Amino acid sequence: MKYKIGELVRLSETKYAGVVGTVIAENKVGILVRFNGIQELYFKEEELKAYKK
């Protein structure tokens, strides 16, 4: 797994420009990311980028 649980990531720029989320889990579907406090969605690894402050 490229991203560790609890790591901050930037979401897909095409759909969620500028949104930062937290990696929650990974399974066959993809990487589960929580963002906006309560929303959670699965993303493919290539759709995410490591967040750097």
mmCIF entry with sequence, helices, sheets and N, C-alpha, C, O atoms, coordinates in Angstrom:
data_MODEL
# 
_entry.id   MODEL 
# 
_entity.id                         1 
_entity.type                       polymer 
_entity.pdbx_number_of_molecules   1 
# 
_entity_poly.entity_id                      1 
_entity_poly.type                           'polypeptide(L)' 
_entity_poly.nstd_linkage                   no 
_entity_poly.nstd_monomer                   no 
_entity_poly.pdbx_seq_one_letter_code       MKYKIGELVRLSETKYAGVVGTVIAENKVGILVRFNGIQELYFKEEELKAYKK 
_entity_poly.pdbx_seq_one_letter_code_can   MKYKIGELVRLSETKYAGVVGTVIAENKVGILVRFNGIQELYFKEEELKAYKK 
_entity_poly.pdbx_strand_id                 A 
# 
loop_
_entity_poly_seq.entity_id 
_entity_poly_seq.num 
_entity_poly_seq.mon_id 
_entity_poly_seq.hetero 
1 1  MET n 
1 2  LYS n 
1 3  TYR n 
1 4  LYS n 
1 5  ILE n 
1 6  GLY n 
1 7  GLU n 
1 8  LEU n 
1 9  VAL n 
1 10 ARG n 
1 11 LEU n 
1 12 SER n 
1 13 GLU n 
1 14 THR n 
1 15 LYS n 
1 16 TYR n 
1 17 ALA n 
1 18 GLY n 
1 19 VAL n 
1 20 VAL n 
1 21 GLY n 
1 22 THR n 
1 23 VAL n 
1 24 ILE n 
1 25 ALA n 
1 26 GLU n 
1 27 ASN n 
1 28 LYS n 
1 29 VAL n 
1 30 GLY n 
1 31 ILE n 
1 32 LEU n 
1 33 VAL n 
1 34 ARG n 
1 35 PHE n 
1 36 ASN n 
1 37 GLY n 
1 38 ILE n 
1 39 GLN n 
1 40 GLU n 
1 41 LEU n 
1 42 TYR n 
1 43 PHE n 
1 44 LYS n 
1 45 GLU n 
1 46 GLU n 
1 47 GLU n 
1 48 LEU n 
1 49 LYS n 
1 50 ALA n 
1 51 TYR n 
1 52 LYS n 
1 53 LYS n 
# 
_struct_asym.id          A 
_struct_asym.entity_id   1 
# 
_struct_conf.conf_type_id            HELX_P 
_struct_conf.id                      HELX_P1 
_struct_conf.pdbx_PDB_helix_id       AA1 
_struct_conf.beg_label_comp_id       GLU 
_struct_conf.beg_label_asym_id       A 
_struct_conf.beg_label_seq_id        45 
_struct_conf.pdbx_beg_PDB_ins_code   ? 
_struct_conf.end_label_comp_id       GLU 
_struct_conf.end_label_asym_id       A 
_struct_conf.end_label_seq_id        47 
_struct_conf.pdbx_end_PDB_ins_code   ? 
_struct_conf.beg_auth_comp_id        GLU 
_struct_conf.beg_auth_asym_id        A 
_struct_conf.beg_auth_seq_id         45 
_struct_conf.end_auth_comp_id        GLU 
_struct_conf.end_auth_asym_id        A 
_struct_conf.end_auth_seq_id         47 
_struct_conf.pdbx_PDB_helix_class    5 
_struct_conf.details                 ? 
_struct_conf.pdbx_PDB_helix_length   3 
# 
_struct_conf_type.id          HELX_P 
_struct_conf_type.criteria    ? 
_struct_conf_type.reference   ? 
# 
_struct_sheet.id               AA1 
_struct_sheet.type             ? 
_struct_sheet.number_strands   5 
_struct_sheet.details          ? 
# 
loop_
_struct_sheet_order.sheet_id 
_struct_sheet_order.range_id_1 
_struct_sheet_order.range_id_2 
_struct_sheet_order.offset 
_struct_sheet_order.sense 
AA1 1 2 ? anti-parallel 
AA1 2 3 ? anti-parallel 
AA1 3 4 ? anti-parallel 
AA1 4 5 ? anti-parallel 
# 
loop_
_struct_sheet_range.sheet_id 
_struct_sheet_range.id 
_struct_sheet_range.beg_label_comp_id 
_struct_sheet_range.beg_label_asym_id 
_struct_sheet_range.beg_label_seq_id 
_struct_sheet_range.pdbx_beg_PDB_ins_code 
_struct_sheet_range.end_label_comp_id 
_struct_sheet_range.end_label_asym_id 
_struct_sheet_range.end_label_seq_id 
_struct_sheet_range.pdbx_end_PDB_ins_code 
_struct_sheet_range.beg_auth_comp_id 
_struct_sheet_range.beg_auth_asym_id 
_struct_sheet_range.beg_auth_seq_id 
_struct_sheet_range.end_auth_comp_id 
_struct_sheet_range.end_auth_asym_id 
_struct_sheet_range.end_auth_seq_id 
AA1 1 GLN A 39 ? PHE A 43 ? GLN A 39 PHE A 43 
AA1 2 ILE A 31 ? PHE A 35 ? ILE A 31 PHE A 35 
AA1 3 VAL A 20 ? GLU A 26 ? VAL A 20 GLU A 26 
AA1 4 LEU A 8  ? ARG A 10 ? LEU A 8  ARG A 10 
AA1 5 LYS A 49 ? ALA A 50 ? LYS A 49 ALA A 50 
# 
loop_
_atom_site.group_PDB 
_atom_site.id 
_atom_site.type_symbol 
_atom_site.label_atom_id 
_atom_site.label_alt_id 
_atom_site.label_comp_id 
_atom_site.label_asym_id 
_atom_site.label_entity_id 
_atom_site.label_seq_id 
_atom_site.pdbx_PDB_ins_code 
_atom_site.Cartn_x 
_atom_site.Cartn_y 
_atom_site.Cartn_z 
_atom_site.occupancy 
_atom_site.B_iso_or_equiv 
_atom_site.pdbx_formal_charge 
_atom_site.auth_seq_id 
_atom_site.auth_comp_id 
_atom_site.auth_asym_id 
_atom_site.auth_atom_id 
_atom_site.pdbx_PDB_model_num 
ATOM 1   N N  . MET A 1 1  ? 0.849   -1.179 0.000   1.00 0.00 ? 1  MET A N  1 
ATOM 2   C CA . MET A 1 1  ? 0.000   0.000  0.000   1.00 0.00 ? 1  MET A CA 1 
ATOM 3   C C  . MET A 1 1  ? 0.893   1.240  0.000   1.00 0.00 ? 1  MET A C  1 
ATOM 4   O O  . MET A 1 1  ? 1.767   1.390  0.854   1.00 0.00 ? 1  MET A O  1 
ATOM 5   N N  . LYS A 1 2  ? 0.665   2.107  -0.949  1.00 0.00 ? 2  LYS A N  1 
ATOM 6   C CA . LYS A 1 2  ? 1.479   3.305  -1.081  1.00 0.00 ? 2  LYS A CA 1 
ATOM 7   C C  . LYS A 1 2  ? 1.204   4.311  0.046   1.00 0.00 ? 2  LYS A C  1 
ATOM 8   O O  . LYS A 1 2  ? 2.119   4.975  0.532   1.00 0.00 ? 2  LYS A O  1 
ATOM 9   N N  . TYR A 1 3  ? -0.058  4.411  0.450   1.00 0.00 ? 3  TYR A N  1 
ATOM 10  C CA . TYR A 1 3  ? -0.444  5.361  1.493   1.00 0.00 ? 3  TYR A CA 1 
ATOM 11  C C  . TYR A 1 3  ? -0.783  4.612  2.780   1.00 0.00 ? 3  TYR A C  1 
ATOM 12  O O  . TYR A 1 3  ? -1.421  3.560  2.746   1.00 0.00 ? 3  TYR A O  1 
ATOM 13  N N  . LYS A 1 4  ? -0.360  5.152  3.889   1.00 0.00 ? 4  LYS A N  1 
ATOM 14  C CA . LYS A 1 4  ? -0.614  4.534  5.185   1.00 0.00 ? 4  LYS A CA 1 
ATOM 15  C C  . LYS A 1 4  ? -1.916  5.063  5.782   1.00 0.00 ? 4  LYS A C  1 
ATOM 16  O O  . LYS A 1 4  ? -2.323  6.187  5.488   1.00 0.00 ? 4  LYS A O  1 
ATOM 17  N N  . ILE A 1 5  ? -2.557  4.274  6.602   1.00 0.00 ? 5  ILE A N  1 
ATOM 18  C CA . ILE A 1 5  ? -3.776  4.706  7.275   1.00 0.00 ? 5  ILE A CA 1 
ATOM 19  C C  . ILE A 1 5  ? -3.456  5.924  8.139   1.00 0.00 ? 5  ILE A C  1 
ATOM 20  O O  . ILE A 1 5  ? -2.481  5.930  8.889   1.00 0.00 ? 5  ILE A O  1 
ATOM 21  N N  . GLY A 1 6  ? -4.289  6.945  8.020   1.00 0.00 ? 6  GLY A N  1 
ATOM 22  C CA . GLY A 1 6  ? -4.086  8.192  8.751   1.00 0.00 ? 6  GLY A CA 1 
ATOM 23  C C  . GLY A 1 6  ? -3.338  9.255  7.969   1.00 0.00 ? 6  GLY A C  1 
ATOM 24  O O  . GLY A 1 6  ? -3.267  10.407 8.397   1.00 0.00 ? 6  GLY A O  1 
ATOM 25  N N  . GLU A 1 7  ? -2.776  8.877  6.818   1.00 0.00 ? 7  GLU A N  1 
ATOM 26  C CA . GLU A 1 7  ? -2.009  9.824  6.000   1.00 0.00 ? 7  GLU A CA 1 
ATOM 27  C C  . GLU A 1 7  ? -2.945  10.769 5.252   1.00 0.00 ? 7  GLU A C  1 
ATOM 28  O O  . GLU A 1 7  ? -4.014  10.363 4.796   1.00 0.00 ? 7  GLU A O  1 
ATOM 29  N N  . LEU A 1 8  ? -2.534  12.039 5.130   1.00 0.00 ? 8  LEU A N  1 
ATOM 30  C CA . LEU A 1 8  ? -3.304  13.016 4.374   1.00 0.00 ? 8  LEU A CA 1 
ATOM 31  C C  . LEU A 1 8  ? -2.962  12.913 2.891   1.00 0.00 ? 8  LEU A C  1 
ATOM 32  O O  . LEU A 1 8  ? -1.798  12.778 2.515   1.00 0.00 ? 8  LEU A O  1 
ATOM 33  N N  . VAL A 1 9  ? -4.006  12.979 2.051   1.00 0.00 ? 9  VAL A N  1 
ATOM 34  C CA . VAL A 1 9  ? -3.829  12.898 0.605   1.00 0.00 ? 9  VAL A CA 1 
ATOM 35  C C  . VAL A 1 9  ? -4.694  13.950 -0.088  1.00 0.00 ? 9  VAL A C  1 
ATOM 36  O O  . VAL A 1 9  ? -5.721  14.374 0.442   1.00 0.00 ? 9  VAL A O  1 
ATOM 37  N N  . ARG A 1 10 ? -4.264  14.359 -1.271  1.00 0.00 ? 10 ARG A N  1 
ATOM 38  C CA . ARG A 1 10 ? -5.080  15.230 -2.128  1.00 0.00 ? 10 ARG A CA 1 
ATOM 39  C C  . ARG A 1 10 ? -5.917  14.330 -3.023  1.00 0.00 ? 10 ARG A C  1 
ATOM 40  O O  . ARG A 1 10 ? -5.424  13.339 -3.563  1.00 0.00 ? 10 ARG A O  1 
ATOM 41  N N  . LEU A 1 11 ? -7.193  14.686 -3.176  1.00 0.00 ? 11 LEU A N  1 
ATOM 42  C CA . LEU A 1 11 ? -8.090  13.893 -4.002  1.00 0.00 ? 11 LEU A CA 1 
ATOM 43  C C  . LEU A 1 11 ? -7.927  14.238 -5.468  1.00 0.00 ? 11 LEU A C  1 
ATOM 44  O O  . LEU A 1 11 ? -7.222  15.184 -5.820  1.00 0.00 ? 11 LEU A O  1 
ATOM 45  N N  . SER A 1 12 ? -8.581  13.467 -6.321  1.00 0.00 ? 12 SER A N  1 
ATOM 46  C CA . SER A 1 12 ? -8.535  13.648 -7.769  1.00 0.00 ? 12 SER A CA 1 
ATOM 47  C C  . SER A 1 12 ? -8.789  15.104 -8.151  1.00 0.00 ? 12 SER A C  1 
ATOM 48  O O  . SER A 1 12 ? -9.814  15.671 -7.773  1.00 0.00 ? 12 SER A O  1 
ATOM 49  N N  . GLU A 1 13 ? -7.880  15.705 -8.886  1.00 0.00 ? 13 GLU A N  1 
ATOM 50  C CA . GLU A 1 13 ? -8.007  17.112 -9.286  1.00 0.00 ? 13 GLU A CA 1 
ATOM 51  C C  . GLU A 1 13 ? -9.184  17.349 -10.231 1.00 0.00 ? 13 GLU A C  1 
ATOM 52  O O  . GLU A 1 13 ? -9.716  18.458 -10.278 1.00 0.00 ? 13 GLU A O  1 
ATOM 53  N N  . THR A 1 14 ? -9.597  16.334 -10.979 1.00 0.00 ? 14 THR A N  1 
ATOM 54  C CA . THR A 1 14 ? -10.682 16.529 -11.937 1.00 0.00 ? 14 THR A CA 1 
ATOM 55  C C  . THR A 1 14 ? -12.042 16.655 -11.259 1.00 0.00 ? 14 THR A C  1 
ATOM 56  O O  . THR A 1 14 ? -12.895 17.407 -11.732 1.00 0.00 ? 14 THR A O  1 
ATOM 57  N N  . LYS A 1 15 ? -12.257 15.936 -10.164 1.00 0.00 ? 15 LYS A N  1 
ATOM 58  C CA . LYS A 1 15 ? -13.551 15.974 -9.475  1.00 0.00 ? 15 LYS A CA 1 
ATOM 59  C C  . LYS A 1 15 ? -13.519 16.763 -8.172  1.00 0.00 ? 15 LYS A C  1 
ATOM 60  O O  . LYS A 1 15 ? -14.513 17.391 -7.807  1.00 0.00 ? 15 LYS A O  1 
ATOM 61  N N  . TYR A 1 16 ? -12.400 16.740 -7.471  1.00 0.00 ? 16 TYR A N  1 
ATOM 62  C CA . TYR A 1 16 ? -12.312 17.326 -6.137  1.00 0.00 ? 16 TYR A CA 1 
ATOM 63  C C  . TYR A 1 16 ? -11.084 18.225 -6.022  1.00 0.00 ? 16 TYR A C  1 
ATOM 64  O O  . TYR A 1 16 ? -10.219 17.997 -5.177  1.00 0.00 ? 16 TYR A O  1 
ATOM 65  N N  . ALA A 1 17 ? -11.012 19.215 -6.847  1.00 0.00 ? 17 ALA A N  1 
ATOM 66  C CA . ALA A 1 17 ? -9.839  20.095 -6.876  1.00 0.00 ? 17 ALA A CA 1 
ATOM 67  C C  . ALA A 1 17 ? -9.596  20.751 -5.525  1.00 0.00 ? 17 ALA A C  1 
ATOM 68  O O  . ALA A 1 17 ? -10.476 21.416 -4.980  1.00 0.00 ? 17 ALA A O  1 
ATOM 69  N N  . GLY A 1 18 ? -8.383  20.556 -4.986  1.00 0.00 ? 18 GLY A N  1 
ATOM 70  C CA . GLY A 1 18 ? -7.980  21.189 -3.742  1.00 0.00 ? 18 GLY A CA 1 
ATOM 71  C C  . GLY A 1 18 ? -8.476  20.529 -2.466  1.00 0.00 ? 18 GLY A C  1 
ATOM 72  O O  . GLY A 1 18 ? -8.187  21.018 -1.374  1.00 0.00 ? 18 GLY A O  1 
ATOM 73  N N  . VAL A 1 19 ? -9.219  19.427 -2.575  1.00 0.00 ? 19 VAL A N  1 
ATOM 74  C CA . VAL A 1 19 ? -9.760  18.767 -1.382  1.00 0.00 ? 19 VAL A CA 1 
ATOM 75  C C  . VAL A 1 19 ? -8.719  17.807 -0.807  1.00 0.00 ? 19 VAL A C  1 
ATOM 76  O O  . VAL A 1 19 ? -8.089  17.039 -1.534  1.00 0.00 ? 19 VAL A O  1 
ATOM 77  N N  . VAL A 1 20 ? -8.554  17.870 0.513   1.00 0.00 ? 20 VAL A N  1 
ATOM 78  C CA . VAL A 1 20 ? -7.620  17.003 1.226   1.00 0.00 ? 20 VAL A CA 1 
ATOM 79  C C  . VAL A 1 20 ? -8.425  16.024 2.068   1.00 0.00 ? 20 VAL A C  1 
ATOM 80  O O  . VAL A 1 20 ? -9.416  16.403 2.693   1.00 0.00 ? 20 VAL A O  1 
ATOM 81  N N  . GLY A 1 21 ? -7.997  14.763 2.085   1.00 0.00 ? 21 GLY A N  1 
ATOM 82  C CA . GLY A 1 21 ? -8.690  13.744 2.860   1.00 0.00 ? 21 GLY A CA 1 
ATOM 83  C C  . GLY A 1 21 ? -7.705  12.895 3.646   1.00 0.00 ? 21 GLY A C  1 
ATOM 84  O O  . GLY A 1 21 ? -6.489  13.047 3.523   1.00 0.00 ? 21 GLY A O  1 
ATOM 85  N N  . THR A 1 22 ? -8.256  11.997 4.457   1.00 0.00 ? 22 THR A N  1 
ATOM 86  C CA . THR A 1 22 ? -7.458  11.094 5.283   1.00 0.00 ? 22 THR A CA 1 
ATOM 87  C C  . THR A 1 22 ? -7.706  9.658  4.861   1.00 0.00 ? 22 THR A C  1 
ATOM 88  O O  . THR A 1 22 ? -8.856  9.239  4.730   1.00 0.00 ? 22 THR A O  1 
ATOM 89  N N  . VAL A 1 23 ? -6.643  8.906  4.649   1.00 0.00 ? 23 VAL A N  1 
ATOM 90  C CA . VAL A 1 23 ? -6.766  7.493  4.282   1.00 0.00 ? 23 VAL A CA 1 
ATOM 91  C C  . VAL A 1 23 ? -7.313  6.725  5.484   1.00 0.00 ? 23 VAL A C  1 
ATOM 92  O O  . VAL A 1 23 ? -6.781  6.819  6.590   1.00 0.00 ? 23 VAL A O  1 
ATOM 93  N N  . ILE A 1 24 ? -8.394  5.959  5.249   1.00 0.00 ? 24 ILE A N  1 
ATOM 94  C CA . ILE A 1 24 ? -9.050  5.201  6.310   1.00 0.00 ? 24 ILE A CA 1 
ATOM 95  C C  . ILE A 1 24 ? -8.735  3.717  6.207   1.00 0.00 ? 24 ILE A C  1 
ATOM 96  O O  . ILE A 1 24 ? -8.464  3.068  7.218   1.00 0.00 ? 24 ILE A O  1 
ATOM 97  N N  . ALA A 1 25 ? -8.768  3.165  4.975   1.00 0.00 ? 25 ALA A N  1 
ATOM 98  C CA . ALA A 1 25 ? -8.553  1.727  4.780   1.00 0.00 ? 25 ALA A CA 1 
ATOM 99  C C  . ALA A 1 25 ? -8.253  1.449  3.312   1.00 0.00 ? 25 ALA A C  1 
ATOM 100 O O  . ALA A 1 25 ? -8.370  2.329  2.459   1.00 0.00 ? 25 ALA A O  1 
ATOM 101 N N  . GLU A 1 26 ? -7.862  0.201  3.037   1.00 0.00 ? 26 GLU A N  1 
ATOM 102 C CA . GLU A 1 26 ? -7.645  -0.239 1.660   1.00 0.00 ? 26 GLU A CA 1 
ATOM 103 C C  . GLU A 1 26 ? -8.171  -1.661 1.533   1.00 0.00 ? 26 GLU A C  1 
ATOM 104 O O  . GLU A 1 26 ? -7.984  -2.483 2.429   1.00 0.00 ? 26 GLU A O  1 
ATOM 105 N N  . ASN A 1 27 ? -8.834  -1.947 0.406   1.00 0.00 ? 27 ASN A N  1 
ATOM 106 C CA . ASN A 1 27 ? -9.289  -3.304 0.118   1.00 0.00 ? 27 ASN A CA 1 
ATOM 107 C C  . ASN A 1 27 ? -9.354  -3.499 -1.392  1.00 0.00 ? 27 ASN A C  1 
ATOM 108 O O  . ASN A 1 27 ? -8.755  -2.721 -2.134  1.00 0.00 ? 27 ASN A O  1 
ATOM 109 N N  . LYS A 1 28 ? -10.065 -4.516 -1.862  1.00 0.00 ? 28 LYS A N  1 
ATOM 110 C CA . LYS A 1 28 ? -10.125 -4.812 -3.302  1.00 0.00 ? 28 LYS A CA 1 
ATOM 111 C C  . LYS A 1 28 ? -10.774 -3.691 -4.101  1.00 0.00 ? 28 LYS A C  1 
ATOM 112 O O  . LYS A 1 28 ? -10.439 -3.488 -5.268  1.00 0.00 ? 28 LYS A O  1 
ATOM 113 N N  . VAL A 1 29 ? -11.695 -2.965 -3.487  1.00 0.00 ? 29 VAL A N  1 
ATOM 114 C CA . VAL A 1 29 ? -12.404 -1.878 -4.172  1.00 0.00 ? 29 VAL A CA 1 
ATOM 115 C C  . VAL A 1 29 ? -11.477 -0.696 -4.424  1.00 0.00 ? 29 VAL A C  1 
ATOM 116 O O  . VAL A 1 29 ? -11.561 -0.059 -5.474  1.00 0.00 ? 29 VAL A O  1 
ATOM 117 N N  . GLY A 1 30 ? -10.603 -0.398 -3.486  1.00 0.00 ? 30 GLY A N  1 
ATOM 118 C CA . GLY A 1 30 ? -9.686  0.731  -3.610  1.00 0.00 ? 30 GLY A CA 1 
ATOM 119 C C  . GLY A 1 30 ? -9.265  1.241  -2.243  1.00 0.00 ? 30 GLY A C  1 
ATOM 120 O O  . GLY A 1 30 ? -9.286  0.507  -1.255  1.00 0.00 ? 30 GLY A O  1 
ATOM 121 N N  . ILE A 1 31 ? -8.881  2.512  -2.204  1.00 0.00 ? 31 ILE A N  1 
ATOM 122 C CA . ILE A 1 31 ? -8.443  3.150  -0.960  1.00 0.00 ? 31 ILE A CA 1 
ATOM 123 C C  . ILE A 1 31 ? -9.586  4.021  -0.456  1.00 0.00 ? 31 ILE A C  1 
ATOM 124 O O  . ILE A 1 31 ? -10.053 4.917  -1.159  1.00 0.00 ? 31 ILE A O  1 
ATOM 125 N N  . LEU A 1 32 ? -10.029 3.751  0.760   1.00 0.00 ? 32 LEU A N  1 
ATOM 126 C CA . LEU A 1 32 ? -11.122 4.514  1.361   1.00 0.00 ? 32 LEU A CA 1 
ATOM 127 C C  . LEU A 1 32 ? -10.563 5.781  1.991   1.00 0.00 ? 32 LEU A C  1 
ATOM 128 O O  . LEU A 1 32 ? -9.662  5.732  2.828   1.00 0.00 ? 32 LEU A O  1 
ATOM 129 N N  . VAL A 1 33 ? -11.124 6.937  1.564   1.00 0.00 ? 33 VAL A N  1 
ATOM 130 C CA . VAL A 1 33 ? -10.645 8.240  2.041   1.00 0.00 ? 33 VAL A CA 1 
ATOM 131 C C  . VAL A 1 33 ? -11.820 8.999  2.645   1.00 0.00 ? 33 VAL A C  1 
ATOM 132 O O  . VAL A 1 33 ? -12.901 9.061  2.059   1.00 0.00 ? 33 VAL A O  1 
ATOM 133 N N  . ARG A 1 34 ? -11.595 9.578  3.830   1.00 0.00 ? 34 ARG A N  1 
ATOM 134 C CA . ARG A 1 34 ? -12.616 10.422 4.471   1.00 0.00 ? 34 ARG A CA 1 
ATOM 135 C C  . ARG A 1 34 ? -12.246 11.879 4.234   1.00 0.00 ? 34 ARG A C  1 
ATOM 136 O O  . ARG A 1 34 ? -11.089 12.270 4.390   1.00 0.00 ? 34 ARG A O  1 
ATOM 137 N N  . PHE A 1 35 ? -13.243 12.681 3.853   1.00 0.00 ? 35 PHE A N  1 
ATOM 138 C CA . PHE A 1 35 ? -13.014 14.108 3.627   1.00 0.00 ? 35 PHE A CA 1 
ATOM 139 C C  . PHE A 1 35 ? -14.266 14.884 4.004   1.00 0.00 ? 35 PHE A C  1 
ATOM 140 O O  . PHE A 1 35 ? -15.340 14.299 4.147   1.00 0.00 ? 35 PHE A O  1 
ATOM 141 N N  . ASN A 1 36 ? -14.140 16.168 4.163   1.00 0.00 ? 36 ASN A N  1 
ATOM 142 C CA . ASN A 1 36 ? -15.235 17.047 4.581   1.00 0.00 ? 36 ASN A CA 1 
ATOM 143 C C  . ASN A 1 36 ? -15.865 16.588 5.887   1.00 0.00 ? 36 ASN A C  1 
ATOM 144 O O  . ASN A 1 36 ? -17.056 16.802 6.113   1.00 0.00 ? 36 ASN A O  1 
ATOM 145 N N  . GLY A 1 37 ? -15.085 15.967 6.736   1.00 0.00 ? 37 GLY A N  1 
ATOM 146 C CA . GLY A 1 37 ? -15.566 15.579 8.055   1.00 0.00 ? 37 GLY A CA 1 
ATOM 147 C C  . GLY A 1 37 ? -16.343 14.282 8.114   1.00 0.00 ? 37 GLY A C  1 
ATOM 148 O O  . GLY A 1 37 ? -16.127 13.487 9.028   1.00 0.00 ? 37 GLY A O  1 
ATOM 149 N N  . ILE A 1 38 ? -17.255 14.035 7.157   1.00 0.00 ? 38 ILE A N  1 
ATOM 150 C CA . ILE A 1 38 ? -18.098 12.842 7.253   1.00 0.00 ? 38 ILE A CA 1 
ATOM 151 C C  . ILE A 1 38 ? -18.175 12.018 5.968   1.00 0.00 ? 38 ILE A C  1 
ATOM 152 O O  . ILE A 1 38 ? -18.567 10.852 6.011   1.00 0.00 ? 38 ILE A O  1 
ATOM 153 N N  . GLN A 1 39 ? -17.815 12.592 4.849   1.00 0.00 ? 39 GLN A N  1 
ATOM 154 C CA . GLN A 1 39 ? -17.920 11.862 3.579   1.00 0.00 ? 39 GLN A CA 1 
ATOM 155 C C  . GLN A 1 39 ? -16.763 10.896 3.411   1.00 0.00 ? 39 GLN A C  1 
ATOM 156 O O  . GLN A 1 39 ? -15.619 11.217 3.734   1.00 0.00 ? 39 GLN A O  1 
ATOM 157 N N  . GLU A 1 40 ? -17.072 9.699  2.898   1.00 0.00 ? 40 GLU A N  1 
ATOM 158 C CA . GLU A 1 40 ? -16.049 8.692  2.618   1.00 0.00 ? 40 GLU A CA 1 
ATOM 159 C C  . GLU A 1 40 ? -16.296 8.114  1.231   1.00 0.00 ? 40 GLU A C  1 
ATOM 160 O O  . GLU A 1 40 ? -17.424 7.756  0.894   1.00 0.00 ? 40 GLU A O  1 
ATOM 161 N N  . LEU A 1 41 ? -15.246 8.024  0.431   1.00 0.00 ? 41 LEU A N  1 
ATOM 162 C CA . LEU A 1 41 ? -15.329 7.445  -0.906  1.00 0.00 ? 41 LEU A CA 1 
ATOM 163 C C  . LEU A 1 41 ? -14.091 6.612  -1.180  1.00 0.00 ? 41 LEU A C  1 
ATOM 164 O O  . LEU A 1 41 ? -13.032 6.827  -0.591  1.00 0.00 ? 41 LEU A O  1 
ATOM 165 N N  . TYR A 1 42 ? -14.246 5.652  -2.093  1.00 0.00 ? 42 TYR A N  1 
ATOM 166 C CA . TYR A 1 42 ? -13.110 4.841  -2.535  1.00 0.00 ? 42 TYR A CA 1 
ATOM 167 C C  . TYR A 1 42 ? -12.449 5.494  -3.739  1.00 0.00 ? 42 TYR A C  1 
ATOM 168 O O  . TYR A 1 42 ? -13.132 6.009  -4.624  1.00 0.00 ? 42 TYR A O  1 
ATOM 169 N N  . PHE A 1 43 ? -11.127 5.472  -3.773  1.00 0.00 ? 43 PHE A N  1 
ATOM 170 C CA . PHE A 1 43 ? -10.351 6.003  -4.881  1.00 0.00 ? 43 PHE A CA 1 
ATOM 171 C C  . PHE A 1 43 ? -9.299  4.982  -5.289  1.00 0.00 ? 43 PHE A C  1 
ATOM 172 O O  . PHE A 1 43 ? -8.871  4.156  -4.483  1.00 0.00 ? 43 PHE A O  1 
ATOM 173 N N  . LYS A 1 44 ? -8.890  5.052  -6.555  1.00 0.00 ? 44 LYS A N  1 
ATOM 174 C CA . LYS A 1 44 ? -7.760  4.246  -7.018  1.00 0.00 ? 44 LYS A CA 1 
ATOM 175 C C  . LYS A 1 44 ? -6.488  4.970  -6.593  1.00 0.00 ? 44 LYS A C  1 
ATOM 176 O O  . LYS A 1 44 ? -6.478  6.190  -6.430  1.00 0.00 ? 44 LYS A O  1 
ATOM 177 N N  . GLU A 1 45 ? -5.426  4.205  -6.418  1.00 0.00 ? 45 GLU A N  1 
ATOM 178 C CA . GLU A 1 45 ? -4.158  4.772  -5.955  1.00 0.00 ? 45 GLU A CA 1 
ATOM 179 C C  . GLU A 1 45 ? -3.676  5.919  -6.853  1.00 0.00 ? 45 GLU A C  1 
ATOM 180 O O  . GLU A 1 45 ? -3.161  6.923  -6.360  1.00 0.00 ? 45 GLU A O  1 
ATOM 181 N N  . GLU A 1 46 ? -3.844  5.763  -8.169  1.00 0.00 ? 46 GLU A N  1 
ATOM 182 C CA . GLU A 1 46 ? -3.368  6.801  -9.090  1.00 0.00 ? 46 GLU A CA 1 
ATOM 183 C C  . GLU A 1 46 ? -4.193  8.077  -9.059  1.00 0.00 ? 46 GLU A C  1 
ATOM 184 O O  . GLU A 1 46 ? -3.772  9.091  -9.617  1.00 0.00 ? 46 GLU A O  1 
ATOM 185 N N  . GLU A 1 47 ? -5.364  8.053  -8.416  1.00 0.00 ? 47 GLU A N  1 
ATOM 186 C CA . GLU A 1 47 ? -6.197  9.252  -8.292  1.00 0.00 ? 47 GLU A CA 1 
ATOM 187 C C  . GLU A 1 47 ? -5.786  10.123 -7.109  1.00 0.00 ? 47 GLU A C  1 
ATOM 188 O O  . GLU A 1 47 ? -6.246  11.259 -6.990  1.00 0.00 ? 47 GLU A O  1 
ATOM 189 N N  . LEU A 1 48 ? -4.937  9.612  -6.244  1.00 0.00 ? 48 LEU A N  1 
ATOM 190 C CA . LEU A 1 48 ? -4.521  10.321 -5.045  1.00 0.00 ? 48 LEU A CA 1 
ATOM 191 C C  . LEU A 1 48 ? -3.076  10.787 -5.136  1.00 0.00 ? 48 LEU A C  1 
ATOM 192 O O  . LEU A 1 48 ? -2.252  10.188 -5.827  1.00 0.00 ? 48 LEU A O  1 
ATOM 193 N N  . LYS A 1 49 ? -2.790  11.873 -4.421  1.00 0.00 ? 49 LYS A N  1 
ATOM 194 C CA . LYS A 1 49 ? -1.414  12.372 -4.327  1.00 0.00 ? 49 LYS A CA 1 
ATOM 195 C C  . LYS A 1 49 ? -1.143  12.664 -2.858  1.00 0.00 ? 49 LYS A C  1 
ATOM 196 O O  . LYS A 1 49 ? -2.038  13.087 -2.126  1.00 0.00 ? 49 LYS A O  1 
ATOM 197 N N  . ALA A 1 50 ? 0.079   12.441 -2.437  1.00 0.00 ? 50 ALA A N  1 
ATOM 198 C CA . ALA A 1 50 ? 0.454   12.739 -1.055  1.00 0.00 ? 50 ALA A CA 1 
ATOM 199 C C  . ALA A 1 50 ? 0.301   14.238 -0.794  1.00 0.00 ? 50 ALA A C  1 
ATOM 200 O O  . ALA A 1 50 ? 0.690   15.061 -1.622  1.00 0.00 ? 50 ALA A O  1 
ATOM 201 N N  . TYR A 1 51 ? -0.257  14.579 0.342   1.00 0.00 ? 51 TYR A N  1 
ATOM 202 C CA . TYR A 1 51 ? -0.454  15.988 0.712   1.00 0.00 ? 51 TYR A CA 1 
ATOM 203 C C  . TYR A 1 51 ? 0.805   16.517 1.376   1.00 0.00 ? 51 TYR A C  1 
ATOM 204 O O  . TYR A 1 51 ? 1.344   15.909 2.301   1.00 0.00 ? 51 TYR A O  1 
ATOM 205 N N  . LYS A 1 52 ? 1.256   17.650 0.889   1.00 0.00 ? 52 LYS A N  1 
ATOM 206 C CA . LYS A 1 52 ? 2.421   18.322 1.476   1.00 0.00 ? 52 LYS A CA 1 
ATOM 207 C C  . LYS A 1 52 ? 2.012   19.741 1.840   1.00 0.00 ? 52 LYS A C  1 
ATOM 208 O O  . LYS A 1 52 ? 1.485   20.473 1.003   1.00 0.00 ? 52 LYS A O  1 
ATOM 209 N N  . LYS A 1 53 ? 2.253   20.127 3.078   1.00 0.00 ? 53 LYS A N  1 
ATOM 210 C CA . LYS A 1 53 ? 1.867   21.460 3.550   1.00 0.00 ? 53 LYS A CA 1 
ATOM 211 C C  . LYS A 1 53 ? 2.708   22.529 2.911   1.00 0.00 ? 53 LYS A C  1 
ATOM 212 O O  . LYS A 1 53 ? 2.520   23.713 3.192   1.00 0.00 ? 53 LYS A O  1 
# 
